[in-house]
Amino acid sequence: MLKQTLQQKLLQKLSPQQIQFIKLLQVPTASLDTRIKEELEENPALEDGSLTNLSEPIEEYPDKDADDDYSSQEDSFEEEFSVEEYIQEDSFNDYGGNYGSDDEEQQKEIPIAIQDSFFEKLQNQLDLLALDDKKYLVGNQIIGSLDDDGYLRRPILSLIDDLAFSQNVMAEESEVEEMLAVIQEFEPAGIGARDLQECLLIQLRKKEQTNPIILKATEVVKHYLDEFTKKHYDKIEKQLGVNSNELKDIINEILKLNPKPGDSGAVAGKQLHIIPDFHITNNDGVLHLTLNGRNAPELRVSRSYQDMFEHYEKAEKTDKKMKEAVQFVKQKLDSAKWFIDAIKQRQQTLLRTMNAIMEFQHDYFLTGDDRMLKPMILKDIADKIDMDISTVSRVANSKYVQTDFGTFLLKSFFSEAIQTETGEEVSNKEVKKILEECIANENKKKPLADEKLTEILKEKGYNIARRTVAKYREAMNIPVARLRKEL
């Protein structure tokens, strides 16, 4: 038997405006321009004020009861703006339609240097060879199967299957191996290798084979690569019968080789340019904070759309199309206002958060000395600006600040507290800085182990366990003592 019950629940849900604000808060300044352009394209009721004539003052939220100078233009709105067309265009764009292109004079994009990609360079070298159709197709399949590092990870038998199914080419294993050997002679050296050892050997084969150092380096890679990667240099010296000076030359020759030949032509293109979200300047001991607003243009609600809405609202609403038109225009106007409010709220939240961080770490921003960083967690800033921890986290994880001594991710200023022997709380950044200095100044022939680093920190008043030292070392991407050893 079914029973009816009355249950009361208290649920917390985010409004569409709150969701939009959260998404905008996470967007860094470098990507904000793209996000605003997307909104401008999707919503015709939103305008970029910097691209229009601002000689006359325009209200962002006009009073509907105020005298309107545009009343004489009401009769022409139906001719200038067809809401039905907007609705059709909106539906069309949802299914892959193209937006109208911007004026060429307004497109001020950074010019991109046109150059051949890594795979195009290999293809060009293949085209220069005198090959029959079958060998060319096999070579083309091998090039297409290389990964971004330039390695051939796919087994030969799988390549044979690919050729049979996709190219209708029946190739033998020996034929694929023959073409692979041809491609391994291409530039950059090391291309087409199936593992690191083969990659290094290909590069060594292209060097002067009469040089005894090259011959010894080839022997190390061929027979003692595991010992080389683990830096067991004493074993290699014993096996090769060489002294430490000769081994040093051999090791240096191997270190010159490129373990990822596929990246050699794309290194410059992968360097990212960081656009700071904030700027902090020191004016005679007074810190000045500014928000980078270059990618946040002055947005406003379209006056034409507002007048159009007033015009249609005054008209008869008995017609179904007229009701749809009024609803469409109202939705676009509301969306534009919400987006403008979200952008403003984003800027205010960013400034409040960064200002609180600057005040908390005032001594650090004056000097740039990592040892002046105070222990600071997300809750400290959240309590200071009376906001949720998640809001501070979204700001800190994706925003950068430019100072007189460098550009830093806001997240880097947060750290846990460590208590010294005197009871004073210091940032773990200070401990990491000391570890970094100790390792930088160590004798590379006898690098400091974690136990020795722990002892040094204890002598300086930091009572930290060895496993904590190891954790900090790994966080700074510093290898263990054995792998830091040099000849």
Buried (B, 14 or more C-beta within 10 A) or exposed (E): EEEEEEEEEEEEEEEEBEEBBBEBBBBBBBEBBEBBBEBBEBBBBBBBEEEEEEEEEBEEEBEEEEEBEBEEEBEEBBEEBEBEEBBEBBEEEEEEEEEEEEEEEEEEEEEEEEEEEBBEBBBEBBEEEEBEEBBBBBBBBBBBBBEEBBBBEBEBEEBBEBBEEEBEBEBEEEBBEBBBEBBBEBEBBBBBBBEBEBBBBBBBEEBEEEEEBBBBBBBBBEEBBEBBEEBBBEBBBEEBEBEEEBBBBBBEBBEEBBBBBBBBBEEEEEEEEEBBBBBBEBEEEEBEBEBBEEBBBBBBBBBBBBBBBBBBEEBEEEEEEBEEBBEBBBEBBEBBBBBBEBBEBBBEBBBBBBBBBBEBBEEBBBEEEBBBBBBBEBEBBBEBBEBEBEBBBBBBEBBBBBBEEEBBBBBEBBBEEBEBEEEEEBBBBBBBBBBBEBBEEBEEEEBBBBEBBBBBBEEEEBEBEBEBBBEBBEEEEBEBBEEBBEB
